[in-house]
């Protein structure tokens, strides 16, 4: 859901840009909110800096009114202004590389729009560099750990919770995709079972359900409440009989990870998505292009990281050889 409070606190030029991203580029509400927050912060920082205000004071920054900035303000922004802002984000706000890289992407896209709309003559952000991101392999559960997690499920919502974990571990869903699932978009026949998922940017994709998913789904649908539902087609419901929230799913995943003795290992909801992707790729029966479609990645580079996981396992296997450190005396 779009946060209208933030929209009211930015200039019309920014609101027009956000509407463009929403209606033309079909970006999700979450993405639009992030863009709005990033641009709002960028403009407030520049406003404070140019007016000699203490932008390092959170209260001063927050109370800076940028809702009526003239178009000339945007024409005066330079590349160095952007780098000053990124430096502030790193030193004062402790933003890590990924957070700053997202802000760079947002600023670039915004100024590209300003140039396209002839609001600025030249785009100063063409050469805006993004922070170098540290390459790290995603954490994931082993097959045994995933099985222990599923075995840990119990309680009054055990059918629902088991189905949620099964979908995460078998289909590689994002959290937002799982909570937005509607049961009327699932098709089960004698030959196959599919569900239509709404992913990033409101892009839809079809995901196939395996036998474990179908069995878990059938068990849950037998006990899923039928009366007093606030969101008629929502697949997963809370105790209040409304669409389950992201926070509830995060809580239940954390609870079962602890129950399975897997807490403290850096595992989370998103790590279940990594687990599904890794286990599928490790079988050798799924290539990168197929995995890209299953996960809903926009480009293959994002999926490429799962090849590095396999490469690391091969390296570890070689390093584990008893002869790995042996050197014959000469």
Secondary structure, DSSP 8 states (H G I E B T S, - for coil): ---HHHHTTS-HHHHHHHHHHHHTS---HHHHHHHHHHHHHHHHHHHHHHTT--TTSHHHHHT---TT--HHHHHT--HHHHHHHHHHHHHTS---HHHHHHHHHHHHHHHHHHHHTTSSSS-TTTT---------------HHHHHHHHHT--STTHHHHHHHHHHHHHH---HHHHHT-BGGGEEE-SS-EEEEEE-GGG-EEEEE--HHHHHHHHHHHHHS--SS-SSTTBSSB-TTSSB--HHHHHHHHHHHHHHTT-TTSS--HHHHHHHHHHHHHHTTSS-HHHHHHHHT-SSHHHHTHHHHHHHHHHHHHHHTSTTTT-----
